[in-house]
Amino acid sequence: MLKQHADGCRPVKAQASIAMDKSPPPLDDEPPEPAPSRTSAPPGTGNTPPATAQKSRSSQVDDDDDDEEDCPPPFDMLDLPKGMEAMGFKYAAYCARRWFNGRAHVIPDKSDTMFDEAFVDTDSLKLSWVLGFGDVRKHYDWLLDSELESTAHENIYNIEARKILVNKLKKFVTSYDYQYVGTLDTLANCGNDKQLLHKRFQFQFADVPMLDVVANLKTAYQGVGMNDLAAAIGNFSLYAAIASAEIRVARYNRYDPAPWRHCLHATVTITHVYVYVIDRYSFNDPASSASQYLGHWNRRGVIIALNAALADVISSKAFPEGQFELGNDARYYLPSIPDHLDKPVDIKSQLRKSEVFYPVRNRHFRQWRELKKRGGDFVIYSDFKRIKLAKPIVVDLGEICWEYKR
C-alpha cells in the first residue's frame, strides 16, 4: 500500500488481510490459552509477536480513537462484531459472537438432520422483525396468497404443495391406524419441538434472495440499503407448515364386488398454518464457486464492492426464477473479479483506521475455525406465526380397503 506525503509517495507497511490473532474466551471446560510464541509472524497467521499482541489487546480498549496513523492497527476477525454494532446491526453482532464463542462445529448445507439443541437457536429471531426489511414481505404475501393459480411457484395452494401434504398426512394418519380424528394441533403433537414440527408438517417454502433483503443492491453499495438482516443471515427461506387441521375418517363396508371389504376414507382440512424462518449460520461454499463475498469491514462498519457483490449474486443464481437469465452458468458470462476487490480498501487514501476496510469472505471464517478450533455453526429458527387461512386447504387422502373376514 502507498501513502501520499509531502515528499511524494512512500511505501508503508499495512495489514494485507484480516488478522486472526485474537482468541475467544475459553470454553467452560477449557484451560486459558497460553501466551503467544515470540516467533515473529505477520498479522493474520495466529502467531503474533509480543509487540503486536500488546497492540491488539490495547486496541480493544481504544477502538473508538480515530487519530490518523501511518499504519492502521490490525483488524482482527474478532473485531467484526464491533463493526456490526457500529452500523447498528445488533442481531448480526449477536450471531457473530455466538459463532466465534461456540465449539467448533460444521453444519452441512444439505443436511436435514435433527440437530443437538446446543446448535439450535429458537429464541433470538422474530418473524415480525424480518418482515420489516427490504422486500421480504412480498415473498411472505406470495407464499400465502389464496388467489394465485395452482401452478404458481412457492405458494401454499399450488399443486406441488398439495402433493407434499398428501404424502405427509397419509404418513401421519397411518401412524395412528386411522384412529386420529378431530382437531390436530401440530405443535402440541410434536411436544413443542420446532425441529420435529418442521420435519413432520412443513410443506412449502419461499426463497428470499439477498437482493430482496436489501431491496436494492445499488443502495447497499452506497451504504443505504445494507441492513442488520442482510449482515446476519443474508438470503434465507420462509417456510409454511400445518398448524391446525380437522381430520375426518369415514368408515364403511363395500359389498360389491365380492369379496366384502372394510374401507376408510380420510379427509383433512387445514385451517391454520405456521410461517417461520430457518437459516443455517454457517460459512460453507459450493466446491464449484468462489468463496462468498461478505463485504469490506472495519471497526466502524462495512462497505460493499459492487462488482464483487454482483458477481456473487449472479453466480449463485440468487435472482428469483424468471427474472434473470444468463444461460446455464452465469459465471462463464462474467469477467473475473478484479484482484483489488480481495485486498484492503482505503476510501480516502489517508490510512485512518476508520477509512481502511478489509475484505471478508466465507473462507476467512473457515480458516479461523481451523486455526482456533472454535467457531460453531448453528441453526436459527424464528418464532412461528400462526395464521388462519381465509381459504382452508382440503386434502383428500383417498380410500383404503381390506377384505372383510366373517
Buried (B, 14 or more C-beta within 10 A) or exposed (E): BEBEEEEEEEEBEBBEBBBBBBBBEEEEEEEEEEEBEEEEBBBBEBBBBEEBBEBBEEBEEEBEEEEEBEBBBBBBBBBBBBBBBBBEBEBBBBBBBBBBBBEEBEBEEEEEEEBEEEBBBBEBBBBEBBBEBBBBBBBBEBBBEEEBEEEBEBBBBBEBBBEEBBEBBBEBBEEEEBEBEEEBEBBEBBEEBBBBBBBBBBBBBBBBBBBBBBBBBBBBBEEEBBBBBBBBBBBBBBBBBBBBBBBEBEEEEBEEEEEBBBBBBBBBBBBBBBBBBBBBBBBBBEEEEBBBBBBBBBBBBBBBBBBBBBBBBBBBBBBBEEEBEBEEEBBEEBEEBEEEBBBBBBEEEEBBBBBBBBBBBBEBBBBBBEBBEBBBBBBBBBBBBEBEBEEBBEBEBEEBBEEEEE
